[in-house]
Amino acid sequence: MSNEVLSPAEMGEVDRLAIAAGPLDGYGLMQRAGEAVAAVVLARYPAASRVHVLCGPGNNGGDGYVVARLLAEAGVNVTLWAEGKQKPGSDAARASEACNLPVEHIGHCYPEPGEVVVDALYGAGLSKKISLHASAVSGLAAAERVPVVSIDLPSGVSGETGLSNAYFKADVTVTFVRKKPGHLLMPGRSLCGEIIVADIGIPDAIVDEFKIKTFENTPDFWLYCFPKTAVDTHKYKRGHVSVFSGGPSATGAARLSAMAAARAGAGAVTVLSPENAMQVNAAHLTSIMLREAGSMEEVQEFLSARHPEVLVFGPGLGPKPKVGDFALQLIATVADLNRTSTSSFGIQRPAIVLDADAITSLAHQPQALFDAALLPLGPVLVLTPHEGEFARLFPDIAKDKKQSKLAKARAAAERANAIMVYKGADTVIAAPDGRAVINANGAPWLATAGSGDVLAGIVAALLAQGMQAFEAACAAVWIHAEAGSRFGPGLIAEDLPLALVPVLRELVEARQKVPIG
């Protein structure tokens, strides 16, 4: 599928297999890549007074020599700048030899307004800072507002992690076959500008030989199993979500989660409240049900009687050790009940979404959580930490600077035996089996108190309606971000549940056209 994401190593192997299969050799693929980039430059910047093509010593530079030659043949005023020399006999050397333009050292490149820079210095595999000369050109282009077209990735950005200390900031990035993690992970995503994935003649069948486990989060990935409402649907067929409330001064987070769950399609939603918060919650709830459940005995009684498919535990509960203890008891209780009763909705295992204060509280006894996640017939767990909560629960993983956010989310999901929603501008959703999705439609307007509580409610609603946990988390993150983007400036968390409606409506309409998954 087109939303597959290839690591630089996987892309290198795809290139190798494509060359072995023919008919294109490495030089032929380089020609195709250069043609794709030249076409973008000609289409986007037909009035450019000059195009500066910056070429490095590797295959990325080889692509640049092809671009320079093709642009010059098209009548464009091209100046060619180089850094480093190509390995004799390499495809890049052949491209350099085929380009008859004079080559100057990059240290003398001074782009001016009205011109364009083609950045073909270094590709996805670069793991060090770009040179001072390259950095100077990058800075001058930015200062003079000279458009930059980068090949593969902006030079200096790691294709594996998206990280860099010095880099180009592109207006357009042209990559090939599939995106790489660095196109989607921050800060790489913010440096790529518009990303164009060009076809250079490598067939999908070669990519299909790999067991790709990384994807970009788009509806195409999960729409096939998005809830499809039948004519005979009633509220309990749409699932029952229960959200635990905090005390009388901390009830708002639970209500945000509950309202989001209701808006996202859960047929019934109940707020489970301690006795001292019942009146506060009752004064604010209408379509959401309310139940007193301040002790584990009361919770167990409710679970036995009503069989909710999904529980949301954490929002507004406070970062206290006793909250972590209660979470562990809750997991054990659900596992015990699951041995003796079946959900009225028929989901194989109920689920618990652990969010906010639950995660911080469990950081005092992380191994107890990881052990609880392995209980026979225990609930499916979905954890939704932001960066700070992630660091508290997985301190050793978080501090490993060699790992990307993608790798960290995968490691945490495997350790916790849980679906991991590692939140941020580039939220990563990971499953214990190694599957992972990078979200790329994040909106800055979601950086507001309570936004995460809403996300937890959306995840719960989709789980309650029968989506598998990984796909439900992916869909919820995308829907949450899309609603925030469409609302725009001025967004507060209370706006989000209603802002979900147009997004959900479009997805439901699209889902009607997809066969049942």
C-alpha positions in Angstrom: 0.0 0.0 0.0 1.2 3.5 -0.7 1.3 4.5 2.9 4.1 2.1 3.6 7.2 3.8 5.1 10.7 2.4 4.3 13.8 2.8 6.5 16.9 3.9 4.6 18.2 0.4 5.0 15.0 -1.1 3.5 15.1 1.4 0.7 18.7 0.4 -0.1 17.6 -3.2 -0.3 14.7 -2.3 -2.5 17.1 -0.5 -4.9 19.4 -3.6 -4.9 16.5 -6.0 -5.7 15.2 -3.7 -8.4 18.6 -3.5 -10.1 19.0 -7.2 -9.9 15.6 -7.7 -11.4 16.2 -5.2 -14.2 15.6 -3.8 -16.7 17.0 -0.6 -15.1 20.4 -0.6 -13.5 21.6 1.8 -10.8 22.4 4.4 -13.3 19.0 4.0 -15.0 17.3 4.6 -11.6 19.4 7.6 -11.1 18.3 9.0 -14.5 14.7 8.4 -13.5 15.2 10.2 -10.2 16.8 13.2 -11.8 14.0 13.4 -14.4 11.4 13.5 -11.6 13.2 16.3 -9.8 13.9 18.3 -12.9 10.2 18.1 -13.8 9.2 19.5 -10.4 11.6 22.4 -10.7 10.4 23.2 -14.2 6.7 23.0 -13.1 7.0 24.9 -9.9 9.6 27.6 -10.8 9.4 28.4 -14.5 10.4 32.0 -14.0 13.5 31.3 -11.9 16.4 33.5 -13.0 18.9 30.8 -12.1 18.9 27.4 -10.5 21.8 26.5 -8.2 22.3 22.7 -8.1 24.3 21.5 -5.1 25.8 18.1 -5.5 27.4 15.9 -2.9 29.8 12.9 -3.4 27.2 10.1 -3.2 24.1 8.9 -5.1 22.2 11.9 -4.0 24.8 14.1 -5.7 24.5 11.8 -8.7 20.8 12.6 -8.9 21.8 16.3 -8.8 24.1 16.1 -11.8 21.3 14.5 -13.8 19.0 17.4 -12.7 21.5 20.0 -13.6 22.1 18.5 -17.1 18.3 18.2 -17.8 17.6 21.7 -16.7 20.4 23.1 -18.8 19.1 21.2 -21.8 15.7 22.7 -21.1 17.2 26.2 -21.4 17.4 27.0 -17.7 20.3 29.1 -16.4 22.0 26.5 -14.2 25.1 26.8 -11.9 26.6 23.6 -10.6 28.2 23.5 -7.2 30.0 20.5 -5.7 31.2 19.2 -2.3 33.4 16.1 -2.3 34.2 13.8 -5.2 32.4 10.8 -6.5 33.9 7.3 -6.2 35.5 6.4 -9.5 33.3 4.0 -11.5 30.2 4.7 -9.4 26.8 5.7 -10.8 27.3 9.1 -9.4 30.6 9.5 -11.2 28.9 8.5 -14.5 26.3 11.1 -13.9 29.0 13.7 -13.2 30.9 12.8 -16.3 27.7 13.0 -18.4 27.0 16.5 -17.2 29.2 19.0 -19.2 28.5 22.0 -17.0 31.4 23.7 -15.2 31.6 22.8 -11.5 32.4 25.3 -8.8 33.1 24.7 -5.1 30.0 25.1 -2.9 31.9 27.6 -0.7 31.3 30.3 -3.3 27.5 29.8 -3.7 25.5 32.8 -2.9 21.8 32.3 -3.9 19.8 35.5 -4.4 16.1 36.3 -4.6 14.4 35.1 -7.8 16.7 32.0 -7.9 16.1 28.4 -6.8 18.4 26.0 -5.0 18.3 22.2 -5.7 19.7 20.5 -2.6 21.4 17.2 -3.8 24.1 17.1 -1.2 23.3 14.2 1.1 20.5 11.8 1.3 18.6 9.8 3.9 21.7 8.0 5.2 23.6 11.0 6.5 24.2 10.7 10.3 26.4 13.8 10.9 26.2 17.5 10.5 26.5 19.0 7.1 29.6 21.1 6.4 30.0 24.7 7.3 29.9 25.6 3.6 26.6 23.7 3.1 25.2 25.3 6.2 26.1 28.7 5.0 24.3 28.2 1.7 21.3 26.9 3.7 21.3 29.9 5.9 21.6 32.3 3.0 18.8 30.7 1.1 16.5 31.0 4.1 17.5 34.6 4.7 16.9 35.6 1.1 13.7 33.5 0.8 15.2 31.4 -2.0 13.1 28.3 -2.6 14.8 25.0 -1.9 14.0 21.7 -3.7 15.6 18.8 -1.8 16.3 15.4 -3.3 15.2 12.5 -1.0 15.4 14.5 2.2 16.7 18.0 3.1 20.5 17.5 3.6 21.3 17.0 7.2 18.1 15.3 8.2 18.3 11.7 9.1 16.0 9.4 7.1 15.9 7.1 10.1 15.1 9.5 12.9 14.1 12.8 11.4 16.7 14.5 13.7 19.6 16.8 12.8 21.7 19.6 14.2 22.3 21.4 10.9 20.1 21.1 7.9 18.4 22.6 4.8 14.8 23.7 5.0 13.1 22.7 1.8 10.0 24.1 0.2 9.6 20.9 -1.8 11.2 17.5 -1.1 11.1 14.9 -3.9 11.7 11.3 -2.7 11.3 8.0 -4.4 9.1 4.9 -4.1 8.0 5.4 -0.5 8.5 7.9 2.3 11.0 7.3 5.0 10.6 7.8 8.8 12.5 11.1 8.6 9.9 12.6 6.3 7.3 12.1 9.1 9.1 12.4 12.4 9.9 15.8 13.8 11.8 17.9 13.1 12.3 16.3 9.7 8.6 16.7 8.8 8.7 20.4 9.4 11.8 20.8 7.2 10.6 18.9 4.1 7.9 21.3 2.9 5.7 19.6 0.4 6.7 15.9 0.0 6.4 14.4 -3.5 6.9 10.6 -3.8 8.0 10.0 -7.4 7.7 6.8 -9.3 11.1 5.9 -10.8 10.1 2.5 -12.2 10.5 0.2 -9.2 7.5 -2.0 -9.2 5.3 -2.4 -6.0 5.9 -6.2 -6.2 9.5 -5.6 -5.1 8.4 -3.6 -2.1 5.8 -6.2 -1.3 8.6 -8.8 -0.8 9.4 -7.0 2.4 7.3 -7.5 5.5 6.9 -3.7 6.0 5.7 -2.9 9.5 5.9 0.9 9.4 3.1 3.1 7.9 1.9 6.6 7.6 -1.3 7.1 9.4 -4.0 7.8 6.8 -7.6 6.6 6.6 -6.6 4.1 3.9 -4.8 2.2 6.5 -7.8 1.5 8.8 -11.0 2.6 6.9 -11.7 -1.1 6.0 -12.5 -1.8 9.7 -14.0 1.5 10.7 -17.4 1.0 12.4 -20.1 0.5 9.8 -23.6 1.1 11.2 -26.2 -1.4 10.3 -29.9 -0.7 10.0 -30.8 -2.9 13.1 -28.1 -1.3 15.3 -29.0 -0.4 18.9 -27.0 1.4 21.5 -25.4 -1.7 23.0 -24.4 -3.0 19.6 -22.4 0.2 19.4 -20.6 -0.6 22.6 -20.4 0.7 26.2 -17.6 2.9 27.4 -17.0 3.7 31.1 -14.8 6.6 32.2 -13.4 7.0 35.8 -13.8 10.4 37.3 -11.6 12.3 39.7 -12.7 14.0 42.8 -15.1 17.0 43.1 -12.5 19.5 41.9 -11.2 17.3 39.1 -14.2 16.0 37.2 -13.8 17.8 33.9 -11.2 15.5 32.3 -13.5 12.5 32.7 -16.4 14.4 31.2 -14.3 15.4 28.2 -13.4 11.8 27.6 -16.9 10.6 28.1 -18.4 13.2 25.7 -15.7 12.4 23.1 -16.6 8.7 23.4 -20.2 9.5 22.9 -19.5 11.7 19.9 -17.2 9.1 18.4 -20.0 6.6 18.3 -20.1 4.6 21.5 -23.8 3.7 22.1 -23.6 4.1 25.9 -21.2 6.0 28.0 -21.0 5.9 31.8 -19.0 8.1 34.1 -17.9 6.2 37.2 -17.6 8.7 40.0 -16.5 8.7 43.6 -19.3 9.6 46.0 -18.0 13.1 46.8 -18.1 14.0 43.1 -21.5 12.7 42.2 -23.3 16.0 42.5 -20.7 17.8 40.5 -20.9 15.3 37.7 -24.7 15.1 37.8 -24.9 18.8 37.3 -23.0 18.6 34.0 -24.1 15.3 32.5 -27.2 14.7 30.4 -26.8 12.1 27.7 -23.9 10.5 29.7 -24.9 8.1 32.4 -23.5 8.4 35.9 -22.7 5.7 38.4 -21.2 5.8 41.9 -18.1 3.6 41.9 -15.4 4.9 44.3 -14.3 1.5 45.6 -13.1 -1.6 43.7 -16.1 -3.5 45.1 -18.5 -1.0 43.5 -16.5 -1.1 40.3 -16.6 -4.9 40.2 -20.4 -4.8 40.8 -20.8 -2.4 37.9 -18.6 -4.4 35.6 -20.4 -7.7 36.4 -23.8 -6.1 35.8 -23.1 -4.0 32.7 -20.2 -5.5 31.0 -18.7 -2.4 29.4 -16.4 -3.1 26.5 -13.9 -0.4 27.3 -12.7 1.5 30.4 -10.9 4.8 30.4 -8.7 5.3 33.5 -6.5 8.2 34.3 -7.9 11.6 33.3 -8.2 13.9 36.3 -7.4 11.2 38.9 -4.2 12.8 40.2 -0.6 11.5 40.0 -0.7 9.5 43.2 0.6 6.0 44.0 -2.8 4.9 45.1 -4.1 5.6 41.6 -1.5 3.2 40.2 -2.5 0.6 42.8 -6.1 1.0 41.7 -5.2 0.6 38.0 -3.4 -2.7 38.8 -6.4 -3.9 40.7 -8.6 -2.9 37.9 -6.6 -4.9 35.3 -6.7 -7.9 37.6 -10.4 -7.6 38.2 -11.2 -7.4 34.5 -9.1 -10.4 33.9 -10.9 -12.4 36.6 -14.3 -11.3 35.3 -13.3 -12.2 31.7 -12.8 -15.8 32.8 -16.3 -16.1 34.0 -18.5 -13.8 31.8 -18.8 -12.7 28.2 -19.3 -9.1 27.0 -22.8 -8.5 25.7 -21.2 -6.9 22.7 -19.1 -10.0 22.0 -15.6 -8.6 22.0 -13.1 -11.3 22.8 -11.4 -9.2 25.4 -12.4 -5.9 27.0 -10.0 -3.0 26.9 -8.6 -0.4 29.2 -7.3 2.9 28.0 -4.7 4.1 30.5 -4.1 7.9 30.1 -2.7 10.9 31.9 -2.4 10.4 35.7 -2.7 6.7 35.4 0.6 6.5 33.5 2.4 8.8 35.9 1.1 6.9 38.9 2.2 3.6 37.4 5.7 4.9 36.9 6.3 4.1 40.6 5.9 0.4 39.8 6.3 -0.1 36.1 7.2 -3.8 36.3 3.9 -4.5 38.1 2.1 -2.9 35.1 4.1 -4.9 32.6 3.4 -8.1 34.6 -0.3 -7.3 34.8 -0.4 -6.9 31.0 0.5 -10.5 30.7 -2.3 -11.9 32.8 -4.3 -14.7 31.1 -7.5 -13.3 29.6 -6.5 -9.8 30.8 -7.8 -6.7 29.1 -6.2 -5.2 26.0 -4.2 -2.2 27.2 -3.8 1.1 25.3 -1.4 3.6 26.8 -1.4 7.2 25.6 1.6 9.0 27.1 2.9 12.3 26.1 6.7 12.8 26.1 6.9 13.5 29.9 4.7 10.6 30.9 6.6 8.3 28.5 9.9 9.3 30.1 8.5 8.6 33.6 7.3 5.1 32.7 10.1 4.1 30.3 13.1 6.2 31.5 15.8 4.0 29.9 14.1 4.0 26.5 13.4 7.7 26.6 16.9 8.8 27.3 18.5 6.7 24.5 19.4 9.4 22.1 20.4 6.9 19.4 16.9 5.7 19.0 14.2 7.5 17.0 10.8 8.2 18.4 9.5 5.3 16.2 12.0 2.9 17.7 11.2 4.0 21.2 7.5 3.6 20.8 8.1 0.0 19.4 10.3 -0.9 22.3 7.8 0.4 24.9 4.9 -1.4 23.2 6.8 -4.7 23.3 7.9 -4.2 26.9 4.4 -3.2 28.1 2.6 -5.7 25.9 0.3 -2.8 25.1 -0.7 -0.5 22.2 1.5 2.5 22.6 0.2 5.9 21.6 3.3 8.1 22.0 1.8 11.5 21.6 3.2 14.7 20.1 3.3 16.6 16.9 4.5 13.3 15.3 2.5 10.8 17.3 3.6 7.3 16.9 1.3 4.3 17.5 3.0 1.0 18.0 1.9 -2.6 18.7 3.7 -5.3 20.6 4.2 -7.3 17.4 6.3 -4.5 15.9 3.7 -2.7 13.7 3.9 1.0 13.9 2.3 4.0 12.4 3.5 7.6 12.3 0.8 10.3 12.3 1.5 13.3 10.0 -1.7 15.5 10.3 -1.0 16.8 13.8 -2.2 20.3 14.5 -0.6 22.9 16.8 -4.1 23.9 18.0 -4.3 20.5 19.9 -1.6 21.7 22.3 -4.3 22.7 24.9 -5.3 21.3 28.3 -7.8 18.4 28.0 -7.0 17.5 24.4 -5.5 14.2 25.4 -8.6 13.4 27.5 -10.6 13.7 24.3 -8.3 11.5 22.4 -8.6 8.8 25.1 -12.4 8.9 24.7 -12.2 8.6 20.9 -9.9 5.5 21.2 -12.3 4.0 23.7 -15.3 4.6 21.4 -13.7 2.9 18.4 -12.6 0.0 20.6 -16.2 -0.4 21.9 -17.5 -0.5 18.4 -15.4 -3.5 17.5 -12.2 -2.1 16.0 -9.0 -3.9 16.9 -6.9 -2.0 19.3 -4.1 -1.0 17.0 -6.4 0.2 14.2 -8.6 1.9 16.7 -5.7 3.9 18.2 -4.5 4.8 14.7 -7.9 6.0 13.6 -8.5 7.9 16.8 -5.2 9.8 16.5 -5.9 10.8 12.9 -9.5 11.8 13.6 -8.5 13.9 16.7 -5.8 15.7 14.7 -8.0 16.3 11.7 -10.7 17.8 13.9 -8.2 20.1 15.5 -6.8 21.2 12.1 -10.2 22.0 10.8 -11.2 24.0 13.8 -8.0 26.0 13.8 -7.0 28.9 16.1 -9.0 29.4 19.3 -9.5 25.7 19.9 -10.0 24.5 23.4 -10.7 21.0 24.6 -14.4 21.5 25.0 -14.7 22.3 21.3 -13.2 19.0 20.2 -16.1 16.6 20.7 -18.4 18.6 18.5 -15.6 19.3 16.1 -15.4 15.5 15.5 -18.8 15.5 13.9 -17.9 16.6 10.3 -14.8 14.4 10.2 -16.7 11.4 11.4 -19.5 12.0 9.0 -17.1 11.9 6.0 -15.5 8.8 7.3 -18.8 7.0 7.8 -19.8 8.0 4.2 -16.5 6.7 2.9 -16.8 3.5 5.0 -20.1 2.7 3.4 -18.3 2.3 0.1 -15.7 -0.2 1.5 -16.5 -3.9 1.8 -16.9 -5.1 5.4 -13.4 -5.8 6.8 
